[in-house]
């Protein structure tokens, strides 16, 4: 067995484990186990000695902790001391480690996880834990040579090491962890005193970072853009955003020029999510931004972005008549995510379809994550498919 998942109310009998493992090397239940997922609401019902039976010498990936709705927190029988003992027994040679406990803060769980991080060796490739780490543990994590994926739940430490994230490829940020984005963007910039270690930290992550997940409902504006532009080899950029309706104002603050600058600066992007197009239809970007995207992100497979459709027929006609970008190749995007963006161009639907066919020659469909697109998009999609 290479992978084992224990979750929910599963309970492992000590007698059963001992019987099965009696003839196994070193008393390990699954001597070739590489991946252990142990997530549930009642882990202490399984004695600690049983947990040790799954600590294979070949273990590479461990995901352990609680994962239940907050409404049921009152029934948790989890004990922090028990969890700390479990964490202390994990091997130091893991490649992937995810520890989700709680909702707890303070000793002993924070101490146990920080101590475990300090024991992590150079093989560690991904780490995920919502529990705050000590500054020493966080600094150690930042210097691991092969760390590829990390979730930043909290802000940076008071001081940063001289070498930080030398191989980081995927960074996920929570709202509390958003300050990391600006810090990492300015580090290494000559003359920038916005971060204490900005001029001394080595910044290889600006070249290695491929996937950036910003916090949900982060405003997409020039402040965010100025930080994102530092990561020149990004392949996927995601900002989940659906709060325009709640706030009563559009949170997408870029212009056509801003999008063009982004498209030119980060040519490797293939997946871009800037939040659901909203019914307010008040953003400053137009379909001209889509043309900049298509001619610069040639490998694009996913796009979700705001653009204003109030004068979309006029804007499309201007692009078509002006021959903008006619000498440049286009991307092969087949579906454009438009969210709840309205489209009212019944009399000029042919012009709109012709414009989209020019911008995205392979486009076949428009979509919203909840399936509720404006009917105008369906008509344009029908026109596009009829042209094939």
TAWOCOR-V187366 format. One line per field, one symbol per residue. ss: DSSP state (a for helix, b for strand, c for the rest). phi: phi as a letter, one per 20 degrees, with the letter a starting at -180 (. if undefined). burial: I if it has 9 or more other C-alpha atoms within 8 Angstrom, else O. Layout:
ss=???
phi=???
burial=???
This chain:
ss=ccbbbbbbcccccaaaaaaaacccaaacccccccbbbbbbccaaaccaaaaaccccccccbbbbbccccaaaaaaccccaaaaaaaaacccccccbbbbbccccccccaaaaaaaaaacccccccbbbbcccccaaaaaaaaacccccbbbbccccccccccbccccccbbbbcaaacaaaaaaaacccccccccccccccbccaaaaccbbbbcccccbcaaaaaaacccccccbbbbccccaaaaccccbccbaaaaaaaaaacccccbbbccccccccccbccaaaaaaaaaacccccbbbcccccccaaaaaaaaaaaccccccccccccbbbccccccccaaaaaaaaaaaaaacccccbbbcccccccaaaaaaaaaaaaac
phi=.dccdcbmdgceffffffffegdeglmefcfdfdccdccaebgffeggffgffdeffdfdcccbqdbbfffdffefdfcfffgfffffeffeefdccccccqecbnfeffffffffffefefffdbbbbefgdfgfffffffeffdfdcbdeecffffcdffdclfcfdccddegfegggfffffefnffnedfcgdgedffcfffeefdccdeffmfgecfffffffffefdgdccccfbbdgffembfeededgfffffffffcfefccccdnfgdffldfeecfffffgffeddfefcbbcbebfdfcffffffffffemfmfedfdfdgdcdedmdffbcbgfcfffffffffffcgefcbcbcfdmdffggffffffffffff
burial=OOIIOIIOOOOOOIOOIIOIIOOIOOIIIIIIIIIIIIIIIIIIOIOIOIIIIIIIOOIIIIIIIIIOOOOOOOOOOIOOOIIIOIIOOOOOIIIIIIIIIOOOIOOIIIIIIIIIIIOIIOIIIIIIIOIIIIOOIIIIIIIIOIIIIIIIIOIIOOOIIOIIIIIIIIIIIIIIIIIIIIIOIIIIOOOIOOIOIIIOIIIIIIIIIIIIIIIIIIIIIIOIIOIIIOIIIIIIIIIIIIOIIOOOOIIIIIIIOIIIOIIOOIIIIIIIIIIIIIOIIOIIIIIIIIIIIIIIIIIIIIIIIIIIIOOIIOIIIOIIOOOOOOOOOIIIIIIIIIIIIIIOIOOOIIIIIIIIIOIIIIIIIIIIOOOIIIOIIIIIIOIIOOOO
